[in-house]
Amino acid sequence: PFLRRFLPAMALWGVVTGSFAPFANVYFVHHLGVSMEKTGAIFSFSNIGQVVAVLCAPFLFRKAGLVPGIMLTQFATAAALGLLAFAHTGTQAASIYWCYMAVQCMNEPGIYSLLMDPIPSPEHNSASAATFFVSGVAQAVASLAMGSAIVRFGYSDSLVAIALLAIAAAFVFARLR
């Protein structure tokens, strides 16, 4: 029963995580005019931020609680996406992007703890497989939709839409308590 409530929440979060990532390099290079070399450096430094964020995640979840911690990272993801929508310089966008990637990755340990806690141990493999399947399908659909949205509406409106979906995902995850 928990999985039937969890998978729609994960699908919505998969839409959020799969929307901007495939287009981030194009955003920096073509939308903001950042060089390919600097874009590569931005992405490299974001990996460092992701590692630090995942290492800090247990502190967040101990302090805030599992579901509230997940929600905080989703709200922070939404805020970063909203700020990226209005960034005008590469430096400004790079700083926001680092935060965006860090908080987006920070919630993964919490999400998978939330999934595994109520699931009996013999069902962990099936639950994990179902979660990855749903998330992967959602991300594939999201990247297709985001590509069309960017062409039709531009980056700013598309990023605001993803930010709103991240807020919606936080409220959907809140119902999993």
C-alpha positions in Angstrom: 0.0 0.0 0.0 2.8 2.4 0.8 4.3 1.9 -2.7 1.1 2.9 -4.3 1.3 6.2 -2.6 5.0 6.6 -3.0 5.3 6.0 -6.7 3.1 8.9 -7.8 5.1 11.2 -5.6 8.3 9.8 -7.1 7.0 10.3 -10.6 6.3 13.9 -9.9 9.8 14.4 -8.4 11.2 12.5 -11.5 9.5 15.1 -13.7 11.3 17.9 -11.7 14.7 16.2 -11.7 14.5 15.2 -15.4 13.3 18.5 -16.8 16.3 20.9 -16.5 19.3 18.5 -16.3 19.4 17.6 -20.1 19.3 21.3 -21.0 21.6 22.8 -18.4 24.6 22.9 -20.7 22.5 24.6 -23.5 21.2 27.0 -20.9 24.7 28.1 -20.0 26.2 28.2 -23.4 23.4 29.5 -25.6 21.1 31.3 -23.2 23.7 33.0 -21.1 26.7 32.9 -23.4 29.0 31.1 -21.1 32.0 29.4 -22.9 32.1 25.7 -23.2 35.2 25.6 -21.0 33.6 27.6 -18.2 30.4 25.5 -18.5 32.5 22.4 -18.0 34.1 23.9 -14.9 30.6 24.9 -13.6 29.5 21.3 -14.0 32.6 19.9 -12.3 32.3 22.2 -9.3 28.6 21.2 -9.0 29.7 17.6 -8.5 31.8 18.7 -5.5 28.7 20.4 -4.1 26.6 17.3 -4.6 29.1 15.2 -2.7 29.2 17.7 0.2 25.4 17.9 0.2 24.9 14.1 0.3 27.4 13.9 3.2 25.5 16.6 5.0 22.1 15.0 4.3 22.1 12.8 7.5 22.4 15.9 9.6 19.5 17.5 7.9 17.2 14.4 8.3 18.2 13.9 11.9 17.5 17.6 12.7 14.4 18.2 10.6 13.0 14.6 10.3 12.7 12.5 7.2 9.7 13.9 5.4 10.2 17.5 6.5 13.9 17.3 5.4 12.8 16.0 2.0 10.3 18.8 1.7 13.0 21.4 2.7 15.3 20.1 -0.1 12.4 20.2 -2.5 11.5 23.7 -1.6 15.1 24.7 -1.9 15.2 23.1 -5.3 12.2 25.1 -6.3 13.8 28.3 -5.0 17.0 27.6 -7.0 15.0 26.9 -10.2 13.1 30.1 -9.7 16.3 32.1 -9.3 17.8 30.4 -12.3 14.8 31.6 -14.3 15.9 35.2 -13.7 19.7 34.9 -13.7 21.3 37.2 -16.2 25.0 36.4 -15.9 27.0 33.2 -16.0 28.5 33.9 -12.6 25.1 34.5 -11.0 23.7 31.4 -12.7 26.7 29.2 -11.8 26.3 30.0 -8.1 22.6 29.2 -8.2 23.2 26.1 -10.3 25.6 24.8 -7.7 23.0 25.2 -5.0 20.3 23.7 -7.2 22.3 20.6 -7.8 23.4 20.2 -4.2 19.9 20.5 -2.7 18.4 18.3 -5.4 20.9 15.5 -4.7 20.7 16.1 -0.9 17.2 14.7 -0.8 18.0 11.3 -2.4 19.2 9.6 0.8 16.0 10.8 2.5 13.8 9.6 -0.4 15.3 6.2 -0.4 15.1 5.9 3.4 11.5 6.9 3.2 10.9 4.2 0.6 12.7 1.4 2.4 11.6 2.0 6.0 7.9 0.7 5.6 8.7 -1.9 3.0 9.5 -5.4 4.3 13.0 -6.5 3.6 12.2 -9.2 1.1 10.4 -6.6 -1.0 13.2 -4.1 -1.1 14.5 -5.2 -4.6 11.0 -4.9 -6.1 10.3 -1.6 -4.5 13.6 -0.2 -5.6 13.1 -1.5 -9.2 9.6 0.0 -9.4 10.9 3.3 -8.1 13.7 3.5 -10.6 11.4 2.5 -13.4 8.8 5.1 -12.5 11.4 7.8 -12.0 13.2 6.9 -15.3 10.0 7.1 -17.3 9.0 10.4 -15.7 12.4 11.8 -16.4 12.2 10.8 -20.1 8.8 12.3 -20.5 9.9 15.4 -18.7 13.0 16.0 -20.9 10.8 15.7 -24.0 8.2 18.1 -22.6 10.9 20.5 -21.4 12.6 20.6 -24.8 9.3 21.6 -26.3 8.6 24.1 -23.6 12.0 25.8 -23.9 11.4 26.2 -27.7 7.9 27.5 -27.2 8.1 29.5 -24.0 11.8 30.1 -23.3 14.0 29.2 -20.4 12.5 31.6 -17.8 8.9 30.5 -18.1 10.0 26.8 -18.3 12.1 27.0 -15.2 9.4 28.8 -13.2 7.0 25.9 -14.3 9.5 23.3 -13.0 9.9 25.3 -9.8 6.1 25.1 -9.3 6.2 21.4 -9.9 8.9 21.0 -7.2 6.7 22.8 -4.7 3.8 20.5 -5.7 6.1 17.5 -5.2 7.0 18.7 -1.7 3.3 18.8 -0.8 2.8 15.4 -2.3 5.7 14.0 -0.2 4.2 15.6 2.9 1.2 13.3 2.5 3.6 10.3 2.8 4.1 10.8 6.6 
